[in-house]
Amino acid sequence: MTARQKLFGLLALAAGLAAAGCGRENYALSAETDESYYREGQQLNRQGRTQEALAAYLKLIALRGDQAPESHLEVGLIYLEHIRDPIAAIYYFRRYLELEPNSRQAVYVRGLVDTAKRDFARTLPGQPMENPSARLNQADDFERLRRENEDLRAEVAALRAGGTAPVAHVAADDSAPAPMFVVPVAQAPRSAAEDKPPITPAPMETGAAPPLDDGTAPAPPPQAAARTHTVARGDTLYSLAQRYYGNRSKWRDIYSANRDRLAGPGAPLKIGMELRIP
């Protein structure tokens, strides 16, 4: 191969790379949510085929790179809620925040990062992030319940022995005095009149007139109870919106219905908390 042929080869390669770069730039201009891989991932996720949905999102990330923030968020949610890999979830949540730091969902995604950190901390031996004051409170509650149980057992024993006065229970405050038994007092003999059974009123006759209408409107029928959900481990506003509505963007409706129970849109959900599902 001559030097001229090598030169033409290099020029052709450079032209091909430039065309490929232009093609990628034009490709990146399209909306991420309109991409076939993204729509495929959404559909597979709704069907519960999370592994296949994960593969579709990762393909789109490989194609678009830094122009696929929503795919990064979806991948992080799959790792957090389904695969139970909090470290991988944190990585993809942080990539989303790097790409969309001022988005409407940024606050919520930061809350997801905190949730993933707590899930990872639970896997460590000894649970190093556990609050020591919580342990002390649990110990105090256990001791209080133990004392109350002993008091109740003593009360039952006193009543069986013929006592009439109950045993004073220990108050929740540790500064309250120790329980003391009340000495039963002998009762005076009851008179014959007191031993008579109480007089009960005669039932209304079947032919009696019904009560008069006072003009007040009848009470409205009770409304059907609102739908609620008890938070379990791994639940997020995103996962609940997907579960009840089939659409993750509905998490704002659930948050709006529970503003009085949630500290903010990014606040983690507490296990056992009851949420309204509008």
Backbone as a ProteinNet text record, in pm:
[ID]
protein_1_A
[PRIMARY]
MTARQKLFGLLALAAGLAAAGCGRENYALSAETDESYYREGQQLNRQGRTQEALAAYLKLIALRGDQAPESHLEVGLIYLEHIRDPIAAIYYFRRYLELEPNSRQAVYVRGLVDTAKRDFARTLPGQPMENPSARLNQADDFERLRRENEDLRAEVAALRAGGTAPVAHVAADDSAPAPMFVVPVAQAPRSAAEDKPPITPAPMETGAAPPLDDGTAPAPPPQAAARTHTVARGDTLYSLAQRYYGNRSKWRDIYSANRDRLAGPGAPLKIGMELRIP
[TERTIARY]
85.7	0	89.6	60.1	141.6	102.5	183.4	155	27.2	3.1	-119.2	-242.8	-234	-347.2	-372.5	-265.6	-281.5	-347.5	-307.8	-364.9	-514	-551.3	-694.1	-771.3	-708.2	-775.4	-801.5	-701.9	-718.2	-826.2	-828.3	-929.9	-1069.6	-1084.1	-1214.5	-1258.5	-1161.6	-1193.6	-1238.3	-1169.3	-1206.1	-1344.7	-1374.6	-1507	-1615.4	-1584.4	-1681.8	-1707.1	-1600.5	-1617.3	-1696.7	-1669.7	-1743.6	-1890.7	-1919.7	-2060.2	-2126.6	-2052.3	-2110	-2136.8	-2044.1	-2064.3	-2185.7	-2202.2	-2319	-2446.7	-2439.1	-2557	-2594.7	-2494.9	-2524.9	-2581.3	-2529.1	-2580.6	-2726.9	-2758.2	-2897.5	-2985.4	-2931.4	-3007.2	-3039.9	-2945.9	-2965	-3069.3	-3102.7	-3198.5	-3341	-3368.6	-3503.7	-3531.8	-3660.5	-3699.4	-3674.4	-3621.6	-3589.4	-3714.2	-3823.8	-3945.6	-4012.9	-3968.5	-4023.4	-3943.9	-3831.5	-3747.9	-3818.2	-3794.6	-3858.4	-3812.2	-3683.4	-3633.9	-3701.3	-3723.8	-3787.2	-3933	-4006.2	-4145	-4153.4	-4056.8	-4053.8	-4029.5	-3936.6	-3909.6	-4030.8	-4105.3	-4225.6	-4330.3	-4350.4	-4449.5	-4409.8	-4283	-4237.4	-4247	-4220.7	-4229.1	-4372.7	-4468.6	-4609.5	-4653.2	-4590.6	-4623.4	-4550.9	-4466.6	-4391.8	-4267.9	-4227.7	-4106.6	-3989.5	-3949.1	-3852.6	-3713.5	-3671.2	-3538.8	-3531.1	-3635.8	-3637.4	-3648.3	-3725.6	-3734.7	-3598.6	-3526	-3392.9	-3301.1	-3306.2	-3221.5	-3255.9	-3385.3	-3424.8	-3373.1	-3386.2	-3336.3	-3184.8	-3113.4	-2967.1	-2922.7	-2997.2	-2963.8	-2978.4	-3083.7	-3104.4	-2995.6	-2952.7	-2843.4	-2715.3	-2689.8	-2570.3	-2575.3	-2694.7	-2707.2	-2699.9	-2767.6	-2778.9	-2678.8	-2624.8	-2526.2	-2584.8	-2530.1	-2572.6	-2707.9	-2767.9	-2897.6	-3008.8	-2993.9	-3096	-3121.4	-3155.7	-3174.5	-3292	-3402.1	-3519.1	-3489.5	-3409	-3371.1	-3284.6	-3194.8	-3116.1	-3207.6	-3310.7	-3403.4	-3479.8	-3527.5	-3602.4	-3513.6	-3389.4	-3296.5	-3272.1	-3254.2	-3234.5	-3353.9	-3474.8	-3594.9	-3603.6	-3566.2	-3568.9	-3468.6	-3349.6	-3249.2	-3293.7	-3363	-3404.3	-3524	-3625.2	-3752.4	-3762.8	-3690.5	-3708	-3582.1	-3468.2	-3345.2	-3287.3	-3327.1	-3278.6	-3127	-3079.1	-2935.9	-2923.2	-2916.4	-2917	-2794.3	-2679.2	-2558.5	-2576.8	-2623.8	-2648.8	-2756.2	-2859.9	-2965.8	-2910.3	-2823.7	-2765	-2687.4	-2612.4	-2533.4	-2622.5	-2730.1	-2815.8	-2899.4	-2938.1	-3008.1	-2915.8	-2791.2	-2696.7	-2668	-2663.1	-2643	-2761.1	-2882.6	-2999.1	-2985.5	-2944.1	-2930.7	-2820	-2715.5	-2610.6	-2663.5	-2750.6	-2802.6	-2921	-3000.5	-3119.6	-3122.3	-3026.5	-3021	-3136.8	-3200.5	-3307.3	-3444.3	-3459.1	-3587.9	-3690.2	-3817.5	-3924.1	-3911.8	-3847.6	-3837.7	-3706.1	-3621.5	-3490	-3500.6	-3593.9	-3610	-3651	-3743.5	-3789	-3677.2	-3595.7	-3486.3	-3382.1	-3359.4	-3266.9	-3320.9	-3452.2	-3511.7	-3491.6	-3496.4	-3470.4	-3326.4	-3234.3	-3094.9	-3081.7	-3148.3	-3144.5	-3206.5	-3317	-3379.6	-3284.5	-3215.9	-3121.7	-3005.6	-2961.5	-2854	-2897.8	-3021.3	-3070.5	-3086	-3132.1	-3144.2	-3007.2	-2906.7	-2772.3	-2720.4	-2749.9	-2702.5	-2762.2	-2885.7	-2947.8	-2876.6	-2804.2	-2732.9	-2599.8	-2554.3	-2426.2	-2443.1	-2341.4	-2352.1	-2363.2	-2455.2	-2469.4	-2551.8	-2595.7	-2676.5	-2614.9	-2501.2	-2430.7	-2507.8	-2606.2	-2677.8	-2801.2	-2821.7	-2939.6	-2924.8	-3030	-3028	-3019.7	-2917.7	-2909.7	-3027.5	-3081.7	-3194.9	-3316.8	-3329.9	-3442.5	-3431.5	-3308.1	-3290.2	-3327.8	-3287.9	-3320.1	-3470.7	-3538.2	-3683.1	-3750.7	-3700.3	-3757.4	-3735.8	-3618.2	-3591.9	-3684.2	-3706.5	-3796.7	-3939.6	-3982.3	-4118	-4132.3	-4030.7	-4037.1	-4046.2	-3966.2	-3968.4	-4102.6	-4159.7	-4290.1	-4397.5	-4396.8	-4495.1	-4478.4	-4353	-4330.4	-4389	-4368.9	-4422	-4575.3	-4634.6	-4779.8	-4835.4	-4765.7	-4811.2	-4808.8	-4703.7	-4696.5	-4808.6	-4839.3	-4947	-5081.1	-5105.2	-5231.6	-5244.6	-5135.6	-5140	-5167.9	-5106.6	-5131.6	-5275.5	-5332	-5470.1	-5566.2	-5540.6	-5626.4	-5619.3	-5498.2	-5483.8	-5558.9	-5553.4	-5623.1	-5773.7	-5825.5	-5969	-6015.7	-5934.9	-5971	-5972	-5888.9	-5883.2	-5996.6	-6081.7	-6196.6	-6180.9	-6075	-6057.5	-6150.1	-6180.2	-6272.1	-6205.3	-6095.6	-6031.6	-5924.7	-5912.8	-5811.3	-5673.4	-5577.1	-5438	-5401.8	-5334.7	-5292.6	-5180.9	-5196.7	-5096.4	-4988	-4875	-4762.8	-4789	-4768	-4786	-4671	-4691.1	-4586.6	-4461.1	-4475.6	-4360.5	-4285.3	-4152.3	-4071.2	-4064.9	-4099.5	-4092.5	-4213.6	-4314	-4433.2	-4397.7	-4469.4	-4437.2	-4468.3	-4405.4	-4424.4	-4567.5	-4622.2	-4760.9	-4778.1	-4890.8	-4921.9	-5057.6	-5068	-5193.3	-5282.8	-5411.2	-5508.9	-5572.3	-5572.9	-5628.1	-5778.2	-5835.9	-5981.2	-6052.7	-6161.4	-6240.6	-6364.7	-6396.3	-6513.5	-6639.6	-6732	-6853.6	-6963.7	-7050.7	-7165	-7268.6	-7346.6	-7448.3	-7552.5	-7595.1	-7692.6	-7832.8	-7920.3	-8059	-8140	-8261.6	-8347	-8390.2	-8408.6	-8450.6	-8343	-8217	-8108.4	-8091.2	-8135.4	-8118.8	-8225.4	-8330.1	-8433.4	-8378.4	-8422.1	-8373.6	-8426.2	-8353.4	-8400.5	-8523.3	-8609.2	-8732.1	-8700.1	-8735.6	-8710.7	-8839.4	-8835.1	-8957.5	-9019.5	-9154	-9225.9	-9200.4	-9194.3	-9171.4	-9288.5	-9264.4	-9367.6	-9466.2	-9593.4	-9695.2	-9682	-9724.7	-9708.7	-9795.1	-9908.9	-9998.3	-9967	-9860.1	-9827.7	-9788.7	-9820.8	-9791	-9641	-9587.9	-9444.1	-9413	-9288.6	-9252	-9278.3	-9319.4	-9352.8	-9227.6	-9249.7	-9139.7	-9113.4	-8992.7	-8959.9	-8915.6	-8923.1	-8890	-8743.6	-8660.7	-8517.7	-8493	-8396.3	-8365	-8295.2	-8320.9	-8252.8	-8104	-8030.3	-7884.6	-7843.1	-7743.4	-7699.4	-7636.7	-7648.5	-7587.5	-7436.5	-7375.1	-7228.4	-7161.1	-7057.9	-6982	-6888.5	-6856.7	-6765.1	-6626.5	-6563.6	-6431.8	-6331.1	-6245.6	-6143	-6039.9	-5981.3	-5880.5	-5750.8	-5691.7	-5567.8	-5465.9	-5340.9	-5231.2	-5138.4	-5105.4	-5010.1	-4870.2	-4779.2	-4645.4	-4568.4	-4509.6	-4421.2	-4279.1	-4186	-4047	-4027.6	-3957.5	-3930.2	-4032.5	-4143.7	-4246	-4197.2	-4227.8	-4202.5	-4326.4	-4333.1	-4445.3	-4448.6	-4330.6	-4324.1	-4385.1	-4344	-4392.3	-4542.2	-4592.6	-4736.4	-4815.9	-4764.2	-4833	-4835.9	-4726.4	-4722.7	-4819.5	-4829.3	-4913.6	-5062.8	-5103.6	-5246.4	-5297.5	-5206.9	-5252.1	-5185.6	-5079.7	-5007.3	-4930.2	-4901.7	-4832.9	-4752.5	-4621	-4536.2	-4553	-4594.2	-4608.5	-4723.8	-4809.3	-4920.6	-4876.3	-4744.5	-4698.5	-4736.3	-4751.8	-4788.3	-4929.2	-5020.5	-5156.9	-5156	-5075.6	-5067	-5003.6	-4901.3	-4836.8	-4933.7	-5011.9	-5106.5	-5213.4	-5253.8	-5356.3	-5302.2	-5170	-5109.3	-5011.5	-5036.5	-4947.6	-4938.3	-5048.1	-5046.8	-4967	-4926.5	-4853.3	-4708.8	-4676.2	-4542.6	-4471.7	-4344.9	-4268	-4239.8	-4236.4	-4208.2	-4209.9	-4202.7	-4209.2	-4093.7	-3979.9	-3866.2	-3849.9	-3941.5	-3929.8	-3952.9	-3873.7	-3894.1	-4024.2	-4080.7	-4203.9	-4168.1	-4238	-4214	-4295.8	-4230.5	-4298.5	-4413.1	-4530.9	-4649.2	-4736.1	-4683.5	-4762.5	-4879	-4995.8	-5115.4	-5133.2	-5135.2	-5147	-5282.6	-5336	-5459.4	-5424.2	-5501.4	-5483.9	-5605.1	-5594.3	-5710.8	-5759
-118.3	0	123.7	213.8	333.5	436.7	539.4	645.9	719.6	732.5	801.2	721.5	586	503.2	511.3	513.2	527.3	659.8	765.8	896.8	897.9	837.8	832	747.7	641	558	634.6	712.1	791.4	897.5	959.9	1061.6	999.6	879.1	812.2	774.7	727.5	692.8	815.3	928.4	1051.2	1097.4	1085	1124.4	1035.5	904.8	813.6	845.6	875.8	910.7	1039.3	1135.8	1261.8	1238.9	1153.8	1125.7	1052.8	960.9	889.1	983.4	1079	1175.3	1262.5	1303.5	1385.3	1305.3	1177	1093.8	1077.4	1059.2	1044.7	1173.4	1289.8	1416.4	1434.3	1397.2	1407.8	1309	1191.3	1090.6	1140.6	1209.8	1253.7	1364	1427.6	1536.3	1486.5	1360.6	1308.4	1292.7	1297.8	1287.4	1146.5	1139.2	1006.8	921.6	981.8	904.1	855.8	908.4	861.6	746.6	713.2	605.7	470.7	382.5	251	170.4	181.3	107.8	156.5	288.1	341	294.1	302.3	255.4	105.7	30.9	-113.1	-139.5	-63.1	-80.3	-48.8	57.2	92.4	-19.3	-72.8	-178.3	-305.7	-344.3	-464	-445.3	-325	-298	-311.8	-261.8	-276.1	-422.2	-504	-646.6	-727	-661.4	-731.4	-800.5	-778.1	-841.1	-744.8	-731.6	-627.6	-653.1	-778.5	-806.3	-764	-791.4	-751.1	-599.2	-537.9	-391.3	-329.8	-388.6	-339.1	-344.1	-454	-466.1	-359.2	-328.7	-226.4	-88.4	-54	76.1	86.5	-20.8	-18.3	-3	-61	-42.2	104.2	168.1	309.2	396.1	361.1	435.9	421.9	300.2	279.6	362.2	382.7	460.3	610.6	659	803.2	857.8	772.5	819.2	918.6	1040.2	1142.6	1203.9	1162.4	1217.2	1115.7	1035.4	937.6	942.6	1060.4	1067.8	984	980.9	904.8	755.7	708.8	566.8	536.2	627.8	608.8	597.2	681.6	676.8	544.3	499	372.6	254.7	255.3	147.7	148.2	268.6	277.2	222.5	251.8	200.7	48.2	-7.9	-154.4	-217.4	-160	-214.4	-200.8	-92	-69.9	-155.9	-162.1	-223	-370.5	-415.5	-552.7	-637.7	-586.7	-665.1	-655.1	-554.4	-532.6	-514.1	-430.7	-397.7	-247.3	-202.4	-58.3	14.4	-53.9	13.3	50.7	-42.8	-11.5	95.7	88.8	189.6	328.7	340	470.2	526.5	440.2	486.2	549.7	481	531.9	652.3	656.6	774.9	897.1	878.4	991.3	1035.5	940.9	979.2	1064.6	1027.6	1109.1	1250.4	1260.1	1392.4	1473.8	1409.1	1481.2	1536.7	1459.3	1501.3	1597.4	1582.5	1666.5	1720.7	1804.7	1851.1	1941.7	2007	2102.4	2054.9	1927.2	1876.3	1875.7	1859	1856	1734.2	1628.6	1505.5	1492.7	1594.6	1584.2	1563.3	1633.8	1619.2	1476.4	1422.5	1285.6	1184.7	1205.5	1112.4	1118.1	1234.8	1242.4	1161	1163.5	1078.4	930.7	892.3	753.2	713.7	807.4	779.3	750.6	830	806	670.7	636.5	505.9	392.2	404.3	299.4	288.8	403.1	398.4	323.5	349.3	278.1	128.9	93.3	-48.7	-116.3	-46.4	-103.8	-114.7	-15	-18.9	-136.5	-176.1	-290.1	-421	-427.3	-550.1	-562.9	-454.7	-458.6	-523.1	-593.5	-657.5	-553.6	-578.3	-488.9	-366.9	-345.6	-228.8	-100.5	-57.1	58.2	187.5	200.8	327.8	332.6	228.9	230.3	337.4	406.3	515.2	457.9	493.3	439.5	480.7	601.2	643.7	556.7	504.6	415	288.1	236.5	116.6	144.8	261.9	295.9	307.5	368.9	380.8	244.3	154.2	20.7	-51.7	-33.9	-98.2	-42.1	90.8	151.3	99.9	90.5	40.5	-103.7	-183.8	-322.7	-332.8	-251.8	-255.9	-209.4	-105.2	-56.3	-162.4	-227.3	-331.8	-449.3	-480.3	-591.1	-560.2	-434.1	-396.8	-396.9	-344.9	-343.7	-485.8	-576.1	-714.6	-775.8	-744.8	-794.7	-736.2	-608	-545.2	-611	-638.1	-700.4	-840.3	-913.3	-1046.8	-1037.3	-937.7	-920.2	-877.5	-796.8	-751.8	-869.6	-955.3	-1073	-1162.3	-1179.5	-1262.2	-1201.3	-1065.7	-1000.6	-1014.6	-1002.5	-1016.9	-1159.2	-1255.2	-1393.6	-1421.4	-1348.9	-1368.7	-1297.8	-1223.3	-1157.7	-1009.6	-950.4	-806.5	-734.6	-610.7	-532.6	-415.8	-366.6	-249.1	-294.4	-230.5	-269.7	-225.3	-280.6	-244.1	-125.6	-27.8	90.2	51.7	84.5	48.4	155.6	114.6	206.2	296.1	423.7	517.5	504	564.2	556.1	629.2	729.3	805.8	724.9	711.6	634.4	698.8	829.3	895.7	864.9	793.7	762.9	664.4	669.2	577.6	434.5	343.7	201.6	164.1	60.7	22.1	-27.6	5.5	-35.8	-104.5	-212.2	-282.8	-209.9	-198.3	-136	-245.3	-224.6	-325.1	-330.7	-447.9	-455.7	-422	-345.5	-301.5	-389.4	-431	-516.3	-436.7	-497.6	-429.2	-451	-351.4	-363.5	-456.7	-526.7	-617.7	-539.4	-596.7	-532.5	-554.6	-455.6	-466.6	-548.4	-586.4	-666.9	-587.5	-454	-372	-365.2	-363.4	-355	-483.6	-596.8	-724.9	-748.8	-664.9	-684.2	-653.8	-728.9	-700.6	-567.5	-497.8	-368.7	-387.2	-285.1	-288.8	-241.1	-322.9	-287.7	-237.9	-138.6	-86.7	-189.3	-187.3	-280.8	-246.8	-348.8	-320.9	-246.9	-172.3	-95.2	-189.1	-159.7	-243.1	-236.5	-348.2	-355.9	-254.4	-215.4	-121.4	22.8	52.3	189.7	268.9	396.2	481.2	504.6	514.2	542.2	683.4	710.3	845.6	946.1	1067	1171	1218.2	1258.3	1311.7	1455	1483.8	1618.2	1710.9	1663.2	1749.2	1749	1680	1679.2	1583.7	1617.3	1534.5	1407.3	1295	1170.2	1181	1105.7	1108.7	1051.7	1111.5	1060.4	923.2	839.3	705.2	717.5	628	635	614.5	691.1	680.5	560.9	510.3	396.2	437	346.3	375.4	400.2	499.7	532	419.9	404.2	300.4	340.8	249.1	275.9	168.3	198.1	102.2	110.8	-3.1	-10	-30.4	61.1	60.9	-62.2	-131.6	-244.9	-208.3	-294	-264.9	-256.6	-154.1	-135.5	-50.9	-15.4	67.4	210.8	268.6	409.7	467.4	599.7	661.6	619.2	599.2	553.8	415.2	321.2	183.7	174.6	255.4	253.2	310.1	414.7	468.6	365.9	293	188.6	75.2	42.6	-69.2	-37.8	81.5	113	180.6	249.5	321.9	275	194.4	154	267.4	372.1	490.2	552.9	553.5	604.8	754.6	826.6	972.5	1010.4	913.1	940.5	950.3	940.9	947.9	1081	1186.2	1317.1	1314.1	1235.5	1226.1	1162	1056.3	989.8	1084	1158.2	1251.6	1361.4	1415	1522.4	1474.7	1347	1293.7	1263.3	1267.6	1232.4	1338.5	1465.7	1573.3	1584	1547.4	1558.9	1447.1	1346.6	1233.8	1225.5	1296.8	1290.5	1423.8	1416.1	1538	1613.5	1545.5	1609.4	1506.2	1550.4	1454.2	1356.4	1394.4	1303.3	1228.4	1246.4	1179.9	1030.4	946.6	801.3	758.9	651	596	503.7	519.8	437.2	309.6	198.8	69.7	70.7	25.4	24.3	148.6	251.9	374.6	345.3	402.3	383.3	505.6	484.1	592.2	585.6	702.9	709.8	694.1	614.1	597.6	659.2	780.2	847.4	777.2
0	0	0	-96.3	-110.2	-5.4	5.2	100.8	63.4	-68.3	-110.6	-69.8	-85.2	-46.7	103.9	181.9	327.1	361.2	290.1	317.3	287	171.2	137.2	239	289.4	389.4	517.7	561.5	682.6	664.7	546.3	521.7	522.1	465.4	464.4	605.3	688.1	826	905	886.5	956.6	914.6	784.6	737.5	796.3	808.1	867.3	1012.4	1088.1	1228.9	1245.3	1157.5	1166.2	1137.3	1038.6	1007.9	1121.5	1184.1	1298.3	1413	1436.7	1543.3	1517.5	1392	1359.7	1376.6	1337.2	1352.5	1497.3	1586.8	1729.2	1786.9	1736.1	1787.3	1748.4	1619.9	1577.3	1652.5	1680.4	1754.4	1894.9	1957.8	2095.1	2105.9	1992.1	1998.7	2022.2	1991.5	2012.1	2161.4	2196.9	2337.7	2388.3	2511.5	2568.2	2584.7	2628.4	2654.5	2526.2	2408.8	2281.2	2222.7	2284.5	2232.6	2251.1	2154.7	2159.3	2279.6	2316	2432	2560.5	2570.3	2691.1	2699.4	2587.9	2589.1	2617.1	2563.6	2589.8	2738.3	2799	2941.2	3026.8	2990.8	3064.8	3057.3	2938.7	2921.7	2997.1	2988.2	3059.3	3210.2	3256.5	3400.5	3448.8	3371.3	3409.5	3412	3330.3	3326.1	3433.5	3512.9	3616.6	3566	3443.3	3386	3404.2	3530	3565.8	3507.3	3496.2	3441.3	3294.5	3219.5	3078.7	3067.2	3156.5	3156.7	3187.3	3282	3315.7	3194.1	3118.2	2999.2	2896.2	2880.3	2783.1	2824.2	2952.7	2999.3	2984.4	3014.6	3004.4	2858.8	2764.6	2623.2	2583.9	2633.8	2602	2665.4	2786.4	2850.2	2769.8	2716.3	2635.5	2507.8	2451.7	2329.1	2353.5	2458	2480.4	2580.4	2666.4	2763.4	2861.6	2861.7	2956.7	2921.9	2811.8	2774	2798.7	2904.6	2942.6	3093.4	3148.9	3295	3344.5	3268.5	3313	3316.6	3222.9	3224.2	3345.2	3382.9	3504.3	3626.3	3633	3745.9	3748.6	3634	3628.8	3668.7	3623.2	3660.4	3811.3	3869.2	4014.1	4091.1	4044.5	4112.2	4103.8	3990.5	3977.5	4072.8	4082.9	4173.9	4319.7	4353.6	4492.2	4530.2	4444.4	4482	4447.6	4346.5	4299.8	4318.1	4276.8	4289.1	4429.9	4505.9	4642.7	4646.4	4554.6	4550.4	4574.8	4702	4729.6	4675.2	4666.3	4616.5	4469.8	4388.4	4247.3	4234.3	4319.9	4314	4342.8	4443.3	4477.2	4359.2	4289.3	4174.5	4068.3	4031.2	3924.1	3970.6	4097.3	4148.6	4143.1	4181.5	4178.7	4035.3	3940.8	3801.2	3753.3	3796.9	3760.4	3817.1	3944	4005.9	3940.7	3892.7	3820.2	3687.6	3622.1	3492.2	3505.3	3611.6	3631.2	3774.4	3812.4	3952.6	3992.3	3895.6	3927.5	3879.4	3856.1	3808.8	3922.2	3887	3987.6	4078	4027.6	4103.9	4179.9	4173.2	4235.6	4386.7	4451	4596.2	4630.9	4553.3	4579	4556.5	4453.6	4425.8	4537	4595.1	4709.5	4826.4	4844.4	4947.4	4917.2	4789.9	4752.6	4782.7	4765.1	4799.6	4948.8	5030.8	5175.5	5210.1	5143.5	5167.6	5132.8	5019.8	4979	5078.6	5132.1	5231.3	5356.7	5401.4	5519.9	5493.6	5372.4	5339.6	5341	5291.7	5293.6	5436.9	5521.4	5659.4	5735.3	5699.4	5768	5738.1	5627.3	5593.2	5665.3	5730.1	5800.1	5936.6	5987	6119.7	6230.2	6322.1	6437.9	6412.3	6286.8	6252.7	6310.2	6254.2	6313.2	6307.9	6217.2	6206.8	6295	6373.5	6460	6567.3	6595.5	6692.9	6834	6914.1	7050.6	7136.4	7115.5	7197.3	7172.7	7050.2	7021.4	7104	7118.8	7201.6	7346.7	7397.7	7536.1	7554	7458	7468.7	7467.8	7383.5	7379.9	7512.9	7572.7	7701.7	7810.2	7807.9	7906.7	7889.3	7764.1	7739.6	7786.4	7761.6	7804	7955.8	8027.3	8172.7	8227.6	8165.4	8209.7	8189.5	8074.3	8048	8143	8177.1	8269.7	8407.4	8454.6	8584.9	8583.9	8475.9	8468.7	8467	8399.9	8397.7	8538.1	8613.6	8750	8835.8	8814.7	8891.2	8861.3	8732.4	8695.9	8756.3	8755.3	8815.5	8965.7	9032.6	9175.1	9200.4	9111.6	9127.1	9116.3	9016.8	9000.2	9124	9177.2	9296.4	9414.6	9428.5	9538.9	9525.1	9405.3	9384.9	9411.9	9374.8	9402.8	9552.7	9627.4	9771.6	9844.6	9775	9837	9851.9	9799.3	9808.7	9712.7	9746.9	9663.2	9595.5	9648.2	9590.8	9491.6	9375	9276.9	9320.4	9253.5	9279.5	9193.7	9252.2	9176.7	9082.8	8952.8	8853.3	8846.5	8794.2	8779.4	8661.3	8676.6	8566.2	8469.3	8345.4	8243.6	8287.1	8372.4	8419.2	8523.3	8505.1	8598.3	8735.7	8746.4	8876.2	8963.2	8909	8987.9	9097.4	9210.6	9320.1	9284.7	9357.7	9333	9367.4	9299.9	9326.7	9469.2	9527.3	9664	9664.5	9743	9755.5	9856	9826.8	9914.6	9999.3	10127.2	10217.9	10200.4	10175.8	10158.1	10286.6	10275	10389.9	10399.6	10523.7	10543.4	10511.7	10440	10399.7	10503.3	10520	10609.3	10548.1	10632.3	10577	10499.2	10386.3	10298.8	10353	10338.8	10384.1	10285.9	10329.1	10242	10119.2	10137.7	10023.8	9917.6	9964.3	9868.8	9790.9	9851.8	9784.3	9678.4	9673.4	9573.6	9434.6	9334.3	9198.6	9148.9	9065	9012.6	8925.7	8925.1	8846.7	8705.3	8608.3	8468.6	8406.7	8319.9	8257.8	8166.2	8158.3	8071.7	7927.2	7840.2	7697.6	7637.4	7530.1	7462.6	7394.4	7403.3	7341	7190	7128.4	6983.1	6911.5	6975.3	6907.8	6937	7007.8	7043.6	6919.8	6922.7	6807.5	6798.7	6680.1	6665.8	6711.1	6745.4	6788.4	6678.9	6721.1	6624.9	6553.3	6429.1	6348.7	6394.1	6434.7	6482.6	6371.1	6247	6134.8	6095.9	6169.7	6136.6	6021.4	5940	5824.1	5869.6	5802.9	5840.2	5818.4	5897.6	5885.9	5751.5	5686.2	5555.6	5572.1	5468.7	5478.4	5489.1	5562.7	5576.3	5442.3	5420	5296.4	5302.6	5184.1	5177	5227	5296.7	5352.5	5241.3	5260.9	5162.8	5154.8	5035.1	5015.8	5085.3	5158.4	5231.1	5199.3	5232.9	5214.2	5334.7	5391.2	5501.6	5445.5	5477.7	5418.8	5464.7	5368.4	5395.9	5354.5	5389.7	5359.1	5208.1	5162.5	5021	4949.5	5015.2	4950.9	4933	4819.1	4792	4725.5	4717.2	4648.2	4501.9	4442.8	4304.1	4290.1	4378.7	4367	4395.1	4489	4516.9	4400.1	4335.1	4217.1	4104.4	4088	3985.6	4019.6	4148.6	4190.9	4178.2	4221.4	4224.5	4097.3	4023.3	3905.1	3776.3	3789.6	3669.4	3606.3	3684.2	3632	3744.8	3732.8	3840.3	3861.8	3757.3	3772.3	3863.9	3903	3993.7	4139.7	4166.1	4306	4369.6	4288.5	4344.6	4402.7	4340.6	4394.5	4532.7	4548.1	4678.6	4780.6	4739.3	4832.2	4874.4	4778.1	4811.5	4909	4897.6	4988.2	5127	5143.2	5272.6	5320.3	5284.7	5327.8	5478.9	5547.9	5693.1	5759.4	5683.1	5740.6	5692.2	5584.9	5527.7	5548.4	5582.8	5606.9	5477.9	5365.4	5238.4	5128.2	5000.3	4889.8	4888.8	4945.4	4947.5	5077.8	5171.7	5302.2	5287	5354.9	5345.1	5411.3	5362.1	5418.9	5534.6	5646.4	5763.8	5755.1	5786.3	5782.8	5883.2	5840.7	5925.4	5911.5	5845.4	5825.6	5730.7	5761.9	5678.8	5589.1	5458.8	5362.8	5292.8	5261.2	5183.4	5035.2	4964	4820.9	4753	4699.1	4641.2	4513.9
[MASK]
++++++++++++++++++++++++++++++++++++++++++++++++++++++++++++++++++++++++++++++++++++++++++++++++++++++++++++++++++++++++++++++++++++++++++++++++++++++++++++++++++++++++++++++++++++++++++++++++++++++++++++++++++++++++++++++++++++++++++++++++++++++++++++++++++++++++++++++++++++++

